[in-house]
Amino acid sequence: MRALALLMTTAGLALAGCNTMTDNAAMAPAAPMADTSNSMMASGFVPMAASSDQFEIQSSQLALQMSANSALKNYADMMIAHHQQTSAALAAAAQGAGLPPPPTTMLPHEQQMMDQLRAAGSGQAFDDAYKAMQIQGHQAALLLNQGYASGGDVPALRQAAGAAVPVIQQHLAAAQALNTTSPMMSPGGMSGMPMNGQSAPPAAPIRSGERG
């Protein structure tokens, strides 16, 4: 009988201990969820910045295929090179802070812009759409990086965001100045060709002492 009583007492103490552990676990605060919508937290800033870079790279790669405008293609080449560099800087900053690497996919907003650009076709329509989206994308990227650089939660990412700001400002100014207008055709059909079809007279040579 004494052995049975001791066994029951031991079982009761074990059950009470389990109940206490369960109660403590229920009372413990849950780990905070990553806020992917807050651009001032790394969990939000990193995917937003990475998506912006991916849009600039992929839209500019498309521009090299679809546009015949040499100025626009030069701009696209610059976008690819510079945003590959900012992507690498973002990845290095995330790694240095012990964070997961930036995603290589675009967020829904940038993906929608990319789909619209693909649907624009080619020629003037594409060039105009590309310029408009470059201005829109860089305006948003500038606000994102300026905001995080001034008050983001991870120092290494703040530094990367601050370094990206002047680059984005340069890109935005270049996009706003980008000439996507096709050369005007003369009424005769060929730019610079007289309407009577005759060749234009040669330009007079510049004589010594004159300035062209």
Secondary structure by P-SEA (a helix, b strand, c coil): caaaaaaaaaaaaaaaaaaaaaaaaaacccccccccccccccccaaaaaaaaaaaaaaaaaaaaaccccaaaaaaaaaaaaaaaaaaaaaaaaaaaaccccccccccaaaaaaaaaaaaccccaaaaaaaaaaaaaaaaaaaaaaaaaaaccccaaaaaaaaaaaaaaaaaaaaaaaccccccccccccccccccccccccccccccccccc
